[in-house]
Amino acid sequence: MDETRLAAGEKAYESGDWTAAAREFLGATAGEIQGSGYAFHRAGNALMKLKRLDDACAVYERALADESYEDRAAVARNIGTARMSLGKHEEAAAAFRRALDEPADDNRYKALQGLGGALYELGQTEEAAEMYRQAAIELSNPDPGKALNNLGLCQMVLGRPEDAVQSYQAAVDLRGYGGRGKAAANLGTAYAALGMHEHAVSAFERARDEFGYELTGAAEAAYRASLGACATVERIDGWSTGEMPAVALSDTARAKLFDDDGGPDDDVTGFFARTDEEMKAADREARRKDRSERRERKPMWVSLLVWGAVAVLVAGALIAAYMMGYGYPTQQMTVNGALGAYQAGEDVSSYWVAVPASDVDKAMSGLPPAWESYSIDSVERTARASTAEVTVVHEQGGQITYQFALVREGVGWKINGLTTAFNSMEGGI
């Protein structure tokens, strides 16, 4: 092992120079397999960062060929992660099973989650659910919420929404789980499937109001449907509006309206004598006169002072919003627009800063060509730059998180970079 080149590889890796890191790590092995597992592992990680996934897998295989290398489970998981990204789900499943066969793995839950995603993509939903269940109860798992959420997705596909309710509810109850909003929205969907619409509305509104999760697509449609199903007729004192029985007038009440001979009361004038149209017209005229009188009583300087204060407040609010990273279009609007245009096969350059079209196409190609749904999990804002994290759920249930870098353009935001958060993918790095 060439220790000098190994150290150079570490330095390049820490600085984010993935190309130099891969070159130095591979050079440090001097073509030897035994004793070079670590260098091959790190070189594979650098190639993953460069999205050279096939090359990364080939290098990882060399790391596994070093029988003395101890972190073999992590290498196998990384092969599974790369194969998942390439859509090679059978190969991914084999790699994750390979990781599970390695003894004394402190991150066994990652391989279980990765295998669950691969099996889901292969249509083996029952087996995928079992993997997610095992991942959720794995003692080494510091964040079982993701596994519980995915378990719920499998149970919904299997037609078991009552089981999904329990899985989603367990995920929502995990205070440290960052996806509680997503889990709450999924819980609402499960309740809606069971016809428990009041519970569904409560879960959807908790996702939106407590956890700040934006309801989109199927979740928004289910929420609206449950709201409609919960709509009830207003009830007053035991009967429904529109069903109020006729009031039988007492003799005293009747005497106030009619003479004893049954004829109209000659004294009924004013309010009781007006038609509905006359009453509405009188009300409009009274309100117009009141507004006119109030304007006449108010000195001009008072109006000027009020409008000046309003202008100062509005200007202050706009400046504060700008410094806090808000604008129009917002970061969410820009990302949503870009993703919508990309999935529809439309031009996305209007959502990007002025960069060559080839660069935009290359960056966007890191996204899958199609997906089931996506969610904007978080937005970090400053006055001039922002980062949005977006989790994309594949058509068969696997998910990957991407980071959109945005910069201020005028008062709004545009994209100037897109990267894959590989350490958030099923299996990790």
Residue pairs with C-beta under 8 A, 6 or more apart in sequence:
1 28
1 29
1 30
1 32
1 35
1 36
1 39
2 27
2 28
2 29
2 30
3 28
5 24
5 25
5 27
5 28
6 24
6 25
6 28
6 39
8 20
8 24
9 20
9 21
9 22
9 23
9 24
9 25
9 27
9 28
9 39
9 42
9 43
9 46
10 21
10 42
12 18
12 20
12 21
12 24
13 21
13 25
13 42
13 45
13 46
18 46
18 47
18 49
18 50
19 46
19 50
21 42
21 43
21 46
22 43
22 46
22 47
22 50
25 39
25 40
25 42
25 43
25 46
26 39
26 40
26 43
26 59
28 36
28 39
29 36
29 39
29 40
29 62
33 62
33 65
33 66
34 66
34 67
34 68
35 66
35 68
36 62
36 63
36 66
37 63
37 64
37 66
37 68
37 69
37 70
37 71
37 72
37 75
38 63
38 69
38 71
40 59
40 60
40 62
40 63
40 66
41 60
41 63
41 69
41 71
41 74
41 75
41 78
43 59
44 56
44 57
44 59
44 60
44 63
44 75
44 78
45 56
45 78
45 429
47 53
47 55
47 56
47 59
48 56
48 78
48 81
48 82
48 422
48 429
49 422
51 366
51 420
53 82
53 83
53 85
53 86
54 82
54 86
56 78
56 82
57 79
57 82
57 83
60 75
60 76
60 78
60 79
60 82
61 79
63 69
63 72
63 75
64 72
64 75
64 76
69 75
72 102
73 99
73 102
73 105
73 107
73 108
73 111
74 99
74 107
74 428
74 429
76 95
76 96
76 98
76 99
76 102
76 111
77 95
77 96
77 99
77 107
77 110
77 111
77 114
77 427
77 428
78 427
78 428
78 429
79 92
79 95
79 98
80 92
80 93
80 95
80 96
80 98
80 99
80 111
80 114
80 115
80 118
80 427
81 92
81 114
81 422
81 425
81 426
81 427
81 428
81 429
83 89
83 91
83 92
83 95
83 118
84 92
84 114
84 117
84 118
84 121
84 398
84 425
84 426
84 427
85 400
85 420
85 425
89 118
89 121
89 122
90 118
90 122
92 114
92 117
92 118
92 121
93 115
93 118
93 119
93 122
96 111
96 112
96 114
96 115
96 118
96 427
97 111
97 115
99 105
99 110
99 111
99 114
99 427
100 108
100 111
100 112
100 115
105 111
106 140
107 140
107 428
108 138
108 140
109 135
109 138
109 140
109 141
109 144
109 147
110 426
110 427
110 428
111 427
112 131
112 132
112 134
112 135
112 138
112 147
113 131
113 132
113 135
113 146
113 147
113 150
113 426
113 427
114 426
114 427
115 128
115 131
116 128
116 129
116 131
116 132
116 135
116 147
116 150
116 154
116 426
117 128
117 150
117 397
117 398
117 399
117 426
118 398
119 125
119 127
119 128
119 131
120 128
120 150
120 153
120 154
120 396
120 397
120 398
121 394
121 396
121 397
121 398
122 396
123 396
125 154
125 157
125 158
126 154
126 158
128 150
128 154
128 397
129 151
129 154
129 155
129 158
132 147
132 148
132 150
132 151
132 154
133 147
133 151
135 141
135 144
135 147
136 144
136 147
136 148
136 151
136 170
137 144
138 144
141 147
143 174
143 176
143 177
143 178
144 171
144 174
144 177
145 171
145 174
145 176
145 177
145 178
145 179
145 180
145 183
146 177
146 179
148 167
148 168
148 170
148 171
148 174
148 183
149 167
149 168
149 171
149 179
149 182
149 183
149 186
150 397
150 399
151 167
152 163
152 164
152 165
152 167
152 168
152 171
152 183
152 186
152 187
152 190
153 164
153 186
153 397
154 397
155 161
155 163
155 164
155 167
156 164
156 186
156 189
156 190
156 193
157 397
161 190
161 191
161 193
161 194
162 190
162 194
164 186
164 190
165 187
165 190
165 191
165 194
168 183
168 184
168 186
168 187
168 190
169 187
171 177
171 179
171 180
171 183
172 180
172 183
172 184
172 187
172 203
172 206
174 180
177 183
178 377
179 377
179 391
180 211
181 207
181 208
181 210
181 211
181 212
181 213
182 207
182 213
182 375
182 377
182 391
183 207
184 203
184 204
184 206
184 207
184 210
184 211
184 213
185 203
185 204
185 207
185 208
185 213
185 215
185 219
186 219
187 203
187 207
188 199
188 200
188 201
188 202
188 203
188 204
188 207
188 219
188 222
188 223
188 226
189 200
189 218
189 219
189 222
191 197
191 199
191 200
191 203
191 226
192 200
192 222
192 223
192 225
192 226
195 229
197 225
197 226
197 227
197 229
197 230
198 226
198 230
200 222
200 223
200 226
201 223
201 226
201 227
201 230
204 215
204 219
204 222
204 223
204 226
205 223
207 213
207 215
207 219
208 214
208 215
213 375
214 332
214 375
214 376
215 223
216 373
216 375
217 373
218 373
233 240
233 241
233 242
234 240
234 241
235 241
236 244
239 245
249 257
256 265
257 265
257 268
257 272
258 264
258 265
259 265
259 266
271 279
274 282
321 327
322 383
322 411
323 383
324 381
324 383
325 331
325 379
325 381
325 382
325 383
325 386
326 381
327 408
327 410
327 411
327 412
327 413
328 411
328 412
329 337
329 412
329 413
330 412
330 413
331 379
331 381
331 386
331 388
331 404
331 406
331 413
332 376
332 379
332 388
334 351
334 406
334 412
334 413
334 414
334 415
335 351
335 376
335 388
335 390
335 404
335 406
335 415
336 376
337 351
338 348
338 351
338 352
338 364
338 404
338 415
339 367
339 374
339 390
341 347
341 348
341 351
342 348
342 364
342 367
343 370
343 371
348 360
348 364
349 357
349 360
351 414
351 415
352 360
352 414
352 415
352 416
353 407
353 409
353 414
353 415
353 416
355 416
363 417
363 418
364 418
366 402
366 418
366 419
366 420
367 392
367 402
367 418
368 392
368 394
368 400
370 395
371 392
371 393
371 394
371 395
372 393
372 394
372 395
372 396
372 397
373 392
373 393
374 390
374 391
374 392
374 393
375 390
375 391
375 393
376 388
376 389
376 390
377 389
377 390
377 391
377 401
378 388
378 389
379 386
379 387
379 388
379 389
380 386
380 387
380 388
383 408
384 407
384 408
385 405
385 406
385 407
385 408
386 405
386 406
386 407
386 413
387 403
387 404
387 405
387 406
388 403
388 404
388 406
389 401
389 402
389 403
389 404
389 421
390 401
390 402
390 403
390 404
391 399
391 400
391 401
391 402
391 424
392 399
392 400
392 401
392 402
393 399
394 400
398 426
399 426
400 420
400 421
400 424
400 425
401 420
401 421
401 424
401 425
402 418
402 419
402 420
402 421
403 417
403 418
403 419
403 420
403 421
404 415
404 417
404 418
405 415
405 416
405 417
405 418
405 419
406 413
406 414
406 415
406 416
407 413
407 414
407 416
422 428
422 429
423 429
